[in-house]
Amino acid sequence: MISSRIETAGTLVLEKDRYELSPRLMELREKIHNEEYLNNAIQQIAQVISKKLVEDPEELQFRD
């Protein structure tokens, strides 16, 4: 079941009822609110992209 609520900023947020969410999804929801977790995730993504750029820069070019 999907319910909606209004945030104080006036944005509409759709939110699944907590009882329907898997434990893994609940764990990930908590993690994205952790600044240290997000910083580490961003750092890992940057390292992977940097490595790809060094190994095969053509692979990451935009295509028309």
Beta strands, then each sheet from edge to edge (+ up, - down):
strand 1: 2-6
strand 2: 12-16
sheet 1: 1+ 2-
end
